[in-house]
Amino acid sequence: MKKIIKKILPEKLFSKYHQILAFSGHKYYKYPSEKMIIIGVTGTKGKTSTINYIWSVLETAGYKTGIISTANIRIGKKEMMNKYHMTMPGRFIIPELMSKMVKAECKFCIVETTSEGIKQFRHQGINYDILIFTNIYPEHLSSHNNSFDEYRQAKAKIFQELEDLKRKTIQNQKVPKIIISNIDDKFGKYFLSFRADEQISYGIKNQANYRAQNIREEKSGVYFSVNNKTYQTKILGKFNVYNALPAIAIADLFKINQNKIVKGLKNLEIIPGRMEPIYAGQNFNVYVDYAHEKQSITKIIETVEKIKKPEAKIVILLGAEGGGRDKTKRPIMGEIAAKEADYVVVSNVDPYEDDPKEILEDIAKSAEKNGKTRDKDLFVIEDRRAGIKKALELAEKDDYVLITGKGAEQSIIIGGKKYDWDDREVVREELDKIK
């Protein structure tokens, strides 16, 4: 039905269709966002991880909290994977989930809010109280007329609307409108420029209200300090310090005890599909990660380089999406993988209705130009399960295998058809076969 409507209606009218659905859904479920403190997280990278860190700190402090993210949905401690293959699902799903959170007595709801969702008015009807900006890179531009300015303006729309949203009283507590922004990003100050009751900055490089210092990366996690207080995240990657900082800021806003903040950050050992370790008795390391473009792939390889043994090798499986997604990133990904990893396996991610071979070749040819040789240290395997199997077979003791592109997504779309899929489960199954 949706595909038929999309073909018939012009883009603006199709977006209005989503807007009507969003408003109708919130009305039907009696405006659930008015009954919780709503935290919106937007940006190009780190949204899902940021949300899960905030959730962990709030839950540790005794506040029942719900989340809606690309990877997972939580209602308090109950967790389910996001099966919708979209961050902001339509057709009444967001208000329905929020309604369930209200019934479960959640005080907070954290919503991953995307530029595509904003463009299609999927955020309409959500009364945000706190907005967090993580960062912005030139990605997803195909959905915004290949214009970075349009992409940035789409994200900025909810910040422009924040001041005019109704102020709430939750559990006899007046809730202010607050903006929290990564000041290290080129546009961090821009997102702090919008009207709100309070603006809070965070970062690592520049002066900020919450600035991380003394960062130390180890295999057990990342250690850092903020305002002379020490914290640890067990999830690998210096970039996770950025993702953890908004949780500290929000905890301070609600006067959460320092020990609870420390414990909350440390308690979060797994974010589904975000540098998620998979262990099935093998003598090498396997991580599943959502990384699907230049910045994220570079960061996870850099993370592994800092903790691996000198002789250990890096095997990476990667691919790119079809369906009108950005084609220019493919050769860039091939170049990075070729230069930074010892073995490269190129395989399907979500080709949609596009020719998978064309997508894979765009990456593989670039890897060849940058030093890799087919069937020696470069393998092009269209079937993703077979690709994962090959990547695992290439690994020896202490090596690192990075399965990238899908993270904890619950489906794969090939030839326009959706199939059940979970990289993490497939990796476990193939590891068991190898054993």
C-alpha positions, 0 to 999 in steps of 0.5 A: 500500500505504501509503495502504491501511495508513494508512486501516486503522490508527489514527494511533498504530499507523501510527506503530508501523508506521514504527518497526518498519520503521526498526528492521528497516532498520537491523538489515538493513543492520547498524546503519550509524549505529554506524560513523559520527559522526552529526550530526542537525539539527532546527528549522523553518528553515535545516536543509538549508542548515546541513547543507550548510555543515557538509558543505562544511567537513568535506569541505574538511578531508578528511573524507568526509561524507554527508548526507540533507536535504530538498533533496539527498543526498550521499555524499562529493562525489557528489550527488543530489537528494532524489526522495522528496518527504519529508525522512526517507524510510521503507521502509529508505531511510535505513539503506540510504543510510547503509550506502552512506556506510559503504561509501564510507568516510564518517566523518560523516553529517548527517541532517535530522531533522524533527518529522514524522519523529520523530513517526513514529519514522523516527529510530529506529535512528539513533545520533546523536552531535551534535544541532543546533537551528536555530530553531522557528516555529509551522509544520507544526502540523496534523501535531501536533494544531494544538499548538505545544507538541506540535510543540516536544516532538516536536523535543525527543524526540531531545534527551531520548534523546541522553544514553542513546544508546551512546557510539562509538569511530570511527577510534580516537576516542571520540565525545562526545554534544553539543548545539549550539543557536541561543541567539537563538531563544526556545527556544534555552536549552530545547534546551541544557537536555538532558543531554549531554557538552557544550552549545554555543550560537551566535547573532548577537544574544545572547552565545554560544560562537559569536557572529557580528558585523560582518555585511556583506551584499553581492551577492558574499555575506555577510561576518562575524566570529566570535571575531575571525576573518573568514568569508564565505558566497557564498550571499545572505542574512543568515540564512545566517550562522545556518546557517553558525555550527554548521559553525564550531562542529563544525570546532572540535570536531574541531580543523579548521585555521582556513584550512580552515573559511574555505575550506569556507564559501566553497566552498559556492556553491550549496545546491539550491533555497536562494536558488539563482541561475539564469542563462541570459543574461538581463539580470535576476536569478532566484532559486529558493528553498524559502521557503513561509511568512511568515518565509522569504518575508520574509527573502528579500525583505529580502535582495534589498532590500539588494542591488538597485538602487533602480529595480529591481523585485521579482517574486515567484511563490508558492503554498501546499500542500494536503493538510491543510497549514496554511491560515492561512498563505495570507492572510499570504503574500498580504499580505507579497507584496503589500506587499513585491513589485512584482509577485505571481504566485500559482501551484500548489505542491503542491495534493495532492487539494485544489482548487487554485483555493481555495488560490490564491484564499486568497492572491490575495484577501489580496494584493488587500486589500493593494493589488494589482490583478488582471491589473495587478500580481497574476496568478493562474495555476494552471499552475505552468509558465505562472506561472513564464513570466509571472513571467519575462516581467514582469522587466526589466533588473536586476529580481529574480524570486523563484520560491518554494515548491518549491526543488529538489523533484523532483516536484509533486503535483496531484490526488493524482498525482505528476509529475516537476518541478524549478523550476530546470529549468523556469526555465531552459527558460522563460528559453531560450524568452524569449531 
